[in-house]
Amino acid sequence: MIGTEMLETSRGSSPATDETVEERRGCLFALSQPPLMIFLAVIGCLLLMAAVHDLFVL
């Protein structure tokens, strides 16, 4: 049913290499990408313009 390789939780004796560190990049690395920041800025500007329109024009 369950193989022994699935039950083993010990880590190897070698420290984390650069390749494993690059694979573990998280959300802050994703947010630092320019296309995503441009997309979020455009969405933020659209929301801000809609809020200003609702408050002052309507």
All heavy atoms as a GROMACS GRO file, in nm:
protein
  436
    1MET      N    1   0.082  -0.119   0.000
    1MET     CA    2   0.000   0.000   0.000
    1MET      C    3   0.086   0.126   0.000
    1MET      O    4   0.087   0.200  -0.095
    1MET     CB    5  -0.094   0.000   0.120
    1MET     CG    6  -0.202  -0.104   0.105
    1MET     SD    7  -0.315  -0.130   0.242
    1MET     CE    8  -0.332   0.024   0.318
    2ILE      N    9   0.159   0.151   0.108
    2ILE     CA   10   0.244   0.270   0.116
    2ILE      C   11   0.388   0.225   0.108
    2ILE      O   12   0.433   0.143   0.189
    2ILE     CB   13   0.220   0.349   0.246
    2ILE    CG1   14   0.075   0.398   0.251
    2ILE    CG2   15   0.317   0.464   0.256
    2ILE    CD1   16   0.041   0.469   0.379
    3GLY      N   17   0.461   0.279   0.012
    3GLY     CA   18   0.600   0.243  -0.003
    3GLY      C   19   0.686   0.306   0.105
    3GLY      O   20   0.650   0.404   0.168
    4THR      N   21   0.805   0.250   0.126
    4THR     CA   22   0.893   0.302   0.230
    4THR      C   23   0.947   0.440   0.194
    4THR      O   24   0.979   0.519   0.281
    4THR     CB   25   1.011   0.206   0.255
    4THR    OG1   26   1.077   0.187   0.130
    4THR    CG2   27   0.963   0.074   0.310
    5GLU      N   28   0.954   0.471   0.065
    5GLU     CA   29   1.004   0.603   0.027
    5GLU      C   30   0.907   0.713   0.065
    5GLU      O   31   0.946   0.827   0.082
    5GLU     CB   32   1.036   0.609  -0.123
    5GLU     CG   33   0.915   0.592  -0.214
    5GLU     CD   34   0.883   0.447  -0.245
    5GLU    OE1   35   0.958   0.359  -0.204
    5GLU    OE2   36   0.780   0.424  -0.311
    6MET      N   37   0.781   0.683   0.081
    6MET     CA   38   0.685   0.784   0.121
    6MET      C   39   0.692   0.810   0.271
    6MET      O   40   0.658   0.917   0.318
    6MET     CB   41   0.543   0.742   0.082
    6MET     CG   42   0.521   0.737  -0.066
    6MET     SD   43   0.357   0.683  -0.108
    6MET     CE   44   0.262   0.821  -0.051
    7LEU      N   45   0.735   0.710   0.351
    7LEU     CA   46   0.738   0.725   0.495
    7LEU      C   47   0.864   0.793   0.544
    7LEU      O   48   0.868   0.843   0.655
    7LEU     CB   49   0.726   0.587   0.560
    7LEU     CG   50   0.595   0.513   0.533
    7LEU    CD1   51   0.599   0.374   0.593
    7LEU    CD2   52   0.478   0.592   0.588
    8GLU      N   53   0.968   0.796   0.464
    8GLU     CA   54   1.094   0.854   0.507
    8GLU      C   55   1.084   1.006   0.506
    8GLU      O   56   1.055   1.067   0.405
    8GLU     CB   57   1.206   0.808   0.414
    8GLU     CG   58   1.342   0.854   0.458
    8GLU     CD   59   1.452   0.801   0.368
    8GLU    OE1   60   1.428   0.705   0.295
    8GLU    OE2   61   1.559   0.859   0.372
    9THR      N   62   1.109   1.067   0.621
    9THR     CA   63   1.099   1.212   0.633
    9THR      C   64   1.233   1.279   0.660
    9THR      O   65   1.240   1.400   0.673
    9THR     CB   66   1.002   1.250   0.746
    9THR    OG1   67   1.049   1.193   0.867
    9THR    CG2   68   0.862   1.200   0.715
   10SER      N   69   1.340   1.201   0.671
   10SER     CA   70   1.470   1.260   0.698
   10SER      C   71   1.524   1.329   0.574
   10SER      O   72   1.496   1.288   0.462
   10SER     CB   73   1.568   1.154   0.746
   10SER     OG   74   1.587   1.059   0.643
   11ARG      N   75   1.601   1.433   0.595
   11ARG     CA   76   1.661   1.506   0.484
   11ARG      C   77   1.804   1.458   0.464
   11ARG      O   78   1.866   1.404   0.555
   11ARG     CB   79   1.661   1.655   0.512
   11ARG     CG   80   1.522   1.712   0.518
   11ARG     CD   81   1.527   1.859   0.548
   11ARG     NE   82   1.393   1.911   0.558
   11ARG     CZ   83   1.344   2.001   0.476
   11ARG    NH1   84   1.416   2.050   0.381
   11ARG    NH2   85   1.221   2.043   0.490
   12GLY      N   86   1.856   1.482   0.347
   12GLY     CA   87   1.993   1.445   0.319
   12GLY      C   88   2.090   1.530   0.400
   12GLY      O   89   2.055   1.633   0.455
   13SER      N   90   2.215   1.486   0.405
   13SER     CA   91   2.313   1.559   0.486
   13SER      C   92   2.366   1.683   0.414
   13SER      O   93   2.427   1.769   0.475
   13SER     CB   94   2.430   1.466   0.519
   13SER     OG   95   2.491   1.422   0.398
   14SER      N   96   2.341   1.695   0.284
   14SER     CA   97   2.391   1.810   0.210
   14SER      C   98   2.299   1.931   0.229
   14SER      O   99   2.177   1.915   0.235
   14SER     CB  100   2.404   1.778   0.061
   14SER     OG  101   2.276   1.751   0.008
   15PRO      N  102   2.356   2.051   0.243
   15PRO     CA  103   2.271   2.170   0.258
   15PRO      C  104   2.198   2.202   0.128
   15PRO      O  105   2.228   2.147   0.022
   15PRO     CB  106   2.371   2.280   0.294
   15PRO     CG  107   2.500   2.233   0.239
   15PRO     CD  108   2.498   2.082   0.247
   16ALA      N  109   2.105   2.293   0.137
   16ALA     CA  110   2.027   2.331   0.020
   16ALA      C  111   2.118   2.396  -0.084
   16ALA      O  112   2.200   2.481  -0.053
   16ALA     CB  113   1.916   2.428   0.059
   17THR      N  114   2.102   2.356  -0.207
   17THR     CA  115   2.181   2.413  -0.315
   17THR      C  116   2.111   2.534  -0.373
   17THR      O  117   1.999   2.566  -0.336
   17THR     CB  118   2.205   2.308  -0.425
   17THR    OG1  119   2.077   2.269  -0.477
   17THR    CG2  120   2.277   2.187  -0.372
   18ASP      N  121   2.178   2.602  -0.465
   18ASP     CA  122   2.118   2.719  -0.528
   18ASP      C  123   1.993   2.683  -0.606
   18ASP      O  124   1.900   2.761  -0.614
   18ASP     CB  125   2.219   2.786  -0.621
   18ASP     CG  126   2.333   2.849  -0.543
   18ASP    OD1  127   2.312   2.879  -0.424
   18ASP    OD2  128   2.440   2.868  -0.601
   19GLU      N  129   1.990   2.564  -0.664
   19GLU     CA  130   1.874   2.525  -0.743
   19GLU      C  131   1.750   2.510  -0.655
   19GLU      O  132   1.642   2.552  -0.692
   19GLU     CB  133   1.902   2.393  -0.815
   19GLU     CG  134   2.011   2.406  -0.921
   19GLU     CD  135   2.047   2.272  -0.981
   19GLU    OE1  136   1.986   2.171  -0.940
   19GLU    OE2  137   2.134   2.270  -1.068
   20THR      N  138   1.765   2.452  -0.536
   20THR     CA  139   1.648   2.436  -0.449
   20THR      C  140   1.604   2.570  -0.392
   20THR      O  141   1.486   2.591  -0.368
   20THR     CB  142   1.678   2.338  -0.334
   20THR    OG1  143   1.791   2.386  -0.261
   20THR    CG2  144   1.705   2.200  -0.387
   21VAL      N  145   1.698   2.661  -0.371
   21VAL     CA  146   1.661   2.794  -0.322
   21VAL      C  147   1.580   2.868  -0.428
   21VAL      O  148   1.483   2.935  -0.398
   21VAL     CB  149   1.787   2.874  -0.282
   21VAL    CG1  150   1.751   3.018  -0.250
   21VAL    CG2  151   1.854   2.808  -0.163
   22GLU      N  152   1.620   2.854  -0.556
   22GLU     CA  153   1.546   2.920  -0.663
   22GLU      C  154   1.405   2.863  -0.677
   22GLU      O  155   1.312   2.935  -0.710
   22GLU     CB  156   1.622   2.906  -0.795
   22GLU     CG  157   1.748   2.989  -0.800
   22GLU     CD  158   1.823   2.970  -0.930
   22GLU    OE1  159   1.771   2.898  -1.018
   22GLU    OE2  160   1.931   3.027  -0.944
   23GLU      N  161   1.389   2.734  -0.651
   23GLU     CA  162   1.256   2.673  -0.662
   23GLU      C  163   1.166   2.717  -0.548
   23GLU      O  164   1.045   2.713  -0.560
   23GLU     CB  165   1.269   2.521  -0.662
   23GLU     CG  166   1.336   2.467  -0.786
   23GLU     CD  167   1.358   2.319  -0.778
   23GLU    OE1  168   1.320   2.258  -0.675
   23GLU    OE2  169   1.414   2.264  -0.873
   24ARG      N  170   1.222   2.760  -0.435
   24ARG     CA  171   1.142   2.795  -0.319
   24ARG      C  172   1.106   2.943  -0.314
   24ARG      O  173   1.068   2.994  -0.211
   24ARG     CB  174   1.218   2.758  -0.191
   24ARG     CG  175   1.235   2.610  -0.174
   24ARG     CD  176   1.304   2.579  -0.045
   24ARG     NE  177   1.330   2.438  -0.033
   24ARG     CZ  178   1.394   2.383   0.067
   24ARG    NH1  179   1.440   2.458   0.164
   24ARG    NH2  180   1.415   2.255   0.071
   25ARG      N  181   1.122   3.014  -0.421
   25ARG     CA  182   1.085   3.156  -0.421
   25ARG      C  183   0.936   3.169  -0.400
   25ARG      O  184   0.857   3.096  -0.457
   25ARG     CB  185   1.124   3.221  -0.554
   25ARG     CG  186   1.272   3.233  -0.569
   25ARG     CD  187   1.306   3.295  -0.701
   25ARG     NE  188   1.449   3.314  -0.714
   25ARG     CZ  189   1.509   3.345  -0.826
   25ARG    NH1  190   1.438   3.360  -0.936
   25ARG    NH2  191   1.638   3.362  -0.831
   26GLY      N  192   0.898   3.264  -0.319
   26GLY     CA  193   0.759   3.272  -0.279
   26GLY      C  194   0.685   3.388  -0.342
   26GLY      O  195   0.716   3.434  -0.452
   27CYS      N  196   0.587   3.436  -0.271
   27CYS     CA  197   0.496   3.536  -0.323
   27CYS      C  198   0.564   3.670  -0.346
   27CYS      O  199   0.532   3.740  -0.441
   27CYS     CB  200   0.380   3.553  -0.225
   27CYS     SG  201   0.251   3.662  -0.284
   28LEU      N  202   0.658   3.708  -0.260
   28LEU     CA  203   0.723   3.837  -0.277
   28LEU      C  204   0.805   3.840  -0.405
   28LEU      O  205   0.814   3.944  -0.471
   28LEU     CB  206   0.812   3.868  -0.156
   28LEU     CG  207   0.737   3.897  -0.028
   28LEU    CD1  208   0.834   3.921   0.085
   28LEU    CD2  209   0.646   4.016  -0.046
   29PHE      N  210   0.865   3.727  -0.442
   29PHE     CA  211   0.938   3.722  -0.569
   29PHE      C  212   0.840   3.737  -0.686
   29PHE      O  213   0.869   3.806  -0.783
   29PHE     CB  214   1.015   3.592  -0.581
   29PHE     CG  215   1.083   3.577  -0.714
   29PHE    CD1  216   1.198   3.648  -0.743
   29PHE    CD2  217   1.032   3.493  -0.811
   29PHE    CE1  218   1.260   3.637  -0.865
   29PHE    CE2  219   1.094   3.481  -0.934
   29PHE     CZ  220   1.209   3.552  -0.960
   30ALA      N  221   0.724   3.674  -0.676
   30ALA     CA  222   0.626   3.684  -0.783
   30ALA      C  223   0.574   3.827  -0.796
   30ALA      O  224   0.551   3.875  -0.907
   30ALA     CB  225   0.510   3.588  -0.757
   31LEU      N  226   0.555   3.895  -0.683
   31LEU     CA  227   0.505   4.033  -0.688
   31LEU      C  228   0.608   4.131  -0.742
   31LEU      O  229   0.573   4.240  -0.782
   31LEU     CB  230   0.460   4.077  -0.549
   31LEU     CG  231   0.327   4.020  -0.502
   31LEU    CD1  232   0.301   4.065  -0.359
   31LEU    CD2  233   0.214   4.064  -0.593
   32SER      N  234   0.735   4.092  -0.741
   32SER     CA  235   0.838   4.184  -0.787
   32SER      C  236   0.855   4.180  -0.939
   32SER      O  237   0.938   4.253  -0.992
   32SER     CB  238   0.971   4.151  -0.720
   32SER     OG  239   1.018   4.026  -0.766
   33GLN      N  240   0.780   4.099  -1.008
   33GLN     CA  241   0.793   4.089  -1.153
   33GLN      C  242   0.725   4.208  -1.219
   33GLN      O  243   0.611   4.242  -1.185
   33GLN     CB  244   0.732   3.958  -1.203
   33GLN     CG  245   0.796   3.835  -1.144
   33GLN     CD  246   0.944   3.831  -1.174
   33GLN    OE1  247   0.985   3.847  -1.288
   33GLN    NE2  248   1.024   3.810  -1.072
   34PRO      N  249   0.791   4.276  -1.314
   34PRO     CA  250   0.734   4.397  -1.375
   34PRO      C  251   0.598   4.378  -1.443
   34PRO      O  252   0.511   4.462  -1.424
   34PRO     CB  253   0.840   4.439  -1.476
   34PRO     CG  254   0.967   4.382  -1.422
   34PRO     CD  255   0.929   4.254  -1.356
   35PRO      N  256   0.574   4.271  -1.521
   35PRO     CA  257   0.440   4.260  -1.583
   35PRO      C  258   0.327   4.252  -1.480
   35PRO      O  259   0.221   4.311  -1.500
   35PRO     CB  260   0.449   4.131  -1.664
   35PRO     CG  261   0.592   4.112  -1.691
   35PRO     CD  262   0.664   4.164  -1.571
   36LEU      N  263   0.352   4.180  -1.371
   36LEU     CA  264   0.248   4.171  -1.268
   36LEU      C  265   0.226   4.304  -1.200
   36LEU      O  266   0.112   4.344  -1.172
   36LEU     CB  267   0.286   4.064  -1.165
   36LEU     CG  268   0.185   4.042  -1.052
   36LEU    CD1  269   0.051   3.998  -1.108
   36LEU    CD2  270   0.238   3.943  -0.953
   37MET      N  271   0.333   4.377  -1.175
   37MET     CA  272   0.319   4.508  -1.111
   37MET      C  273   0.245   4.606  -1.203
   37MET      O  274   0.164   4.685  -1.155
   37MET     CB  275   0.457   4.564  -1.074
   37MET     CG  276   0.525   4.486  -0.964
   37MET     SD  277   0.426   4.477  -0.814
   37MET     CE  278   0.427   4.647  -0.766
   38ILE      N  279   0.271   4.601  -1.332
   38ILE     CA  280   0.199   4.688  -1.426
   38ILE      C  281   0.051   4.652  -1.427
   38ILE      O  282  -0.036   4.740  -1.423
   38ILE     CB  283   0.261   4.677  -1.566
   38ILE    CG1  284   0.402   4.738  -1.565
   38ILE    CG2  285   0.174   4.745  -1.671
   38ILE    CD1  286   0.480   4.712  -1.692
   39PHE      N  287   0.021   4.522  -1.430
   39PHE     CA  288  -0.118   4.477  -1.429
   39PHE      C  289  -0.189   4.524  -1.302
   39PHE      O  290  -0.301   4.576  -1.307
   39PHE     CB  291  -0.123   4.324  -1.440
   39PHE     CG  292  -0.259   4.266  -1.421
   39PHE    CD1  293  -0.355   4.277  -1.521
   39PHE    CD2  294  -0.293   4.203  -1.304
   39PHE    CE1  295  -0.481   4.225  -1.504
   39PHE    CE2  296  -0.418   4.150  -1.286
   39PHE     CZ  297  -0.513   4.161  -1.386
   40LEU      N  298  -0.124   4.506  -1.186
   40LEU     CA  299  -0.187   4.548  -1.061
   40LEU      C  300  -0.202   4.699  -1.054
   40LEU      O  301  -0.302   4.750  -0.999
   40LEU     CB  302  -0.104   4.498  -0.942
   40LEU     CG  303  -0.104   4.346  -0.922
   40LEU    CD1  304  -0.010   4.309  -0.809
   40LEU    CD2  305  -0.243   4.294  -0.897
   41ALA      N  306  -0.109   4.774  -1.111
   41ALA     CA  307  -0.120   4.920  -1.112
   41ALA      C  308  -0.238   4.964  -1.199
   41ALA      O  309  -0.311   5.057  -1.162
   41ALA     CB  310   0.010   4.981  -1.161
   42VAL      N  311  -0.257   4.900  -1.313
   42VAL     CA  312  -0.370   4.935  -1.401
   42VAL      C  313  -0.502   4.905  -1.332
   42VAL      O  314  -0.594   4.988  -1.334
   42VAL     CB  315  -0.358   4.860  -1.536
   42VAL    CG1  316  -0.486   4.871  -1.617
   42VAL    CG2  317  -0.239   4.913  -1.615
   43ILE      N  318  -0.512   4.789  -1.269
   43ILE     CA  319  -0.635   4.754  -1.198
   43ILE      C  320  -0.661   4.852  -1.083
   43ILE      O  321  -0.773   4.896  -1.061
   43ILE     CB  322  -0.628   4.608  -1.146
   43ILE    CG1  323  -0.618   4.510  -1.263
   43ILE    CG2  324  -0.746   4.575  -1.058
   43ILE    CD1  325  -0.736   4.514  -1.358
   44GLY      N  326  -0.554   4.888  -1.011
   44GLY     CA  327  -0.569   4.984  -0.902
   44GLY      C  328  -0.615   5.120  -0.951
   44GLY      O  329  -0.699   5.185  -0.888
   45CYS      N  330  -0.560   5.164  -1.065
   45CYS     CA  331  -0.602   5.294  -1.120
   45CYS      C  332  -0.747   5.291  -1.164
   45CYS      O  333  -0.820   5.388  -1.144
   45CYS     CB  334  -0.511   5.331  -1.237
   45CYS     SG  335  -0.346   5.383  -1.186
   46LEU      N  336  -0.789   5.181  -1.224
   46LEU     CA  337  -0.929   5.169  -1.265
   46LEU      C  338  -1.022   5.173  -1.144
   46LEU      O  339  -1.128   5.238  -1.148
   46LEU     CB  340  -0.951   5.041  -1.346
   46LEU     CG  341  -0.888   5.038  -1.485
   46LEU    CD1  342  -0.906   4.901  -1.548
   46LEU    CD2  343  -0.952   5.145  -1.574
   47LEU      N  344  -0.985   5.103  -1.038
   47LEU     CA  345  -1.068   5.106  -0.917
   47LEU      C  346  -1.070   5.246  -0.855
   47LEU      O  347  -1.175   5.292  -0.808
   47LEU     CB  348  -1.015   5.004  -0.815
   47LEU     CG  349  -1.040   4.857  -0.848
   47LEU    CD1  350  -0.966   4.768  -0.751
   47LEU    CD2  351  -1.189   4.829  -0.846
   48LEU      N  352  -0.956   5.313  -0.854
   48LEU     CA  353  -0.950   5.448  -0.801
   48LEU      C  354  -1.035   5.544  -0.883
   48LEU      O  355  -1.108   5.627  -0.828
   48LEU     CB  356  -0.805   5.496  -0.796
   48LEU     CG  357  -0.782   5.635  -0.740
   48LEU    CD1  358  -0.822   5.639  -0.593
   48LEU    CD2  359  -0.638   5.676  -0.758
   49MET      N  360  -1.027   5.533  -1.015
   49MET     CA  361  -1.108   5.621  -1.101
   49MET      C  362  -1.257   5.594  -1.082
   49MET      O  363  -1.338   5.688  -1.079
   49MET     CB  364  -1.070   5.601  -1.248
   49MET     CG  365  -0.935   5.660  -1.280
   49MET     SD  366  -0.873   5.638  -1.449
   49MET     CE  367  -1.004   5.576  -1.543
   50ALA      N  368  -1.295   5.468  -1.064
   50ALA     CA  369  -1.436   5.435  -1.040
   50ALA      C  370  -1.483   5.491  -0.906
   50ALA      O  371  -1.595   5.544  -0.896
   50ALA     CB  372  -1.456   5.284  -1.044
   51ALA      N  373  -1.396   5.484  -0.804
   51ALA     CA  374  -1.434   5.536  -0.673
   51ALA      C  375  -1.447   5.688  -0.677
   51ALA      O  376  -1.542   5.745  -0.621
   51ALA     CB  377  -1.330   5.494  -0.569
   52VAL      N  378  -1.355   5.756  -0.743
   52VAL     CA  379  -1.362   5.903  -0.754
   52VAL      C  380  -1.485   5.944  -0.833
   52VAL      O  381  -1.554   6.040  -0.798
   52VAL     CB  382  -1.232   5.957  -0.818
   52VAL    CG1  383  -1.246   6.102  -0.860
   52VAL    CG2  384  -1.115   5.939  -0.722
   53HIS      N  385  -1.515   5.871  -0.939
   53HIS     CA  386  -1.634   5.900  -1.018
   53HIS      C  387  -1.760   5.886  -0.934
   53HIS      O  388  -1.851   5.970  -0.940
   53HIS     CB  389  -1.640   5.807  -1.140
   53HIS     CG  390  -1.760   5.827  -1.226
   53HIS    ND1  391  -1.875   5.754  -1.209
   53HIS    CD2  392  -1.784   5.914  -1.327
   53HIS    CE1  393  -1.965   5.792  -1.298
   53HIS    NE2  394  -1.912   5.890  -1.371
   54ASP      N  395  -1.769   5.778  -0.855
   54ASP     CA  396  -1.885   5.756  -0.772
   54ASP      C  397  -1.899   5.865  -0.665
   54ASP      O  398  -2.009   5.907  -0.632
   54ASP     CB  399  -1.880   5.620  -0.704
   54ASP     CG  400  -1.910   5.508  -0.804
   54ASP    OD1  401  -1.960   5.538  -0.913
   54ASP    OD2  402  -1.884   5.390  -0.770
   55LEU      N  403  -1.786   5.906  -0.609
   55LEU     CA  404  -1.793   6.003  -0.499
   55LEU      C  405  -1.822   6.145  -0.546
   55LEU      O  406  -1.898   6.218  -0.483
   55LEU     CB  407  -1.660   6.002  -0.422
   55LEU     CG  408  -1.637   5.880  -0.331
   55LEU    CD1  409  -1.496   5.885  -0.274
   55LEU    CD2  410  -1.739   5.877  -0.220
   56PHE      N  411  -1.762   6.187  -0.656
   56PHE     CA  412  -1.767   6.329  -0.693
   56PHE      C  413  -1.854   6.360  -0.814
   56PHE      O  414  -1.896   6.474  -0.830
   56PHE     CB  415  -1.625   6.380  -0.718
   56PHE     CG  416  -1.540   6.377  -0.593
   56PHE    CD1  417  -1.429   6.295  -0.587
   56PHE    CD2  418  -1.571   6.453  -0.484
   56PHE    CE1  419  -1.349   6.290  -0.474
   56PHE    CE2  420  -1.494   6.449  -0.368
   56PHE     CZ  421  -1.384   6.367  -0.364
   57VAL      N  422  -1.876   6.262  -0.901
   57VAL     CA  423  -1.953   6.293  -1.023
   57VAL      C  424  -2.100   6.254  -1.004
   57VAL      O  425  -2.187   6.330  -1.047
   57VAL     CB  426  -1.890   6.221  -1.144
   57VAL    CG1  427  -1.972   6.245  -1.269
   57VAL    CG2  428  -1.747   6.266  -1.164
   58LEU      N  429  -2.125   6.142  -0.945
   58LEU     CA  430  -2.265   6.098  -0.930
   58LEU      C  431  -2.334   6.171  -0.817
   58LEU      O  432  -2.282   6.210  -0.721
   58LEU     CB  433  -2.271   5.947  -0.906
   58LEU     CG  434  -2.225   5.862  -1.026
   58LEU    CD1  435  -2.236   5.713  -0.987
   58LEU    CD2  436  -2.313   5.888  -1.146
   0.00000   0.00000   0.00000
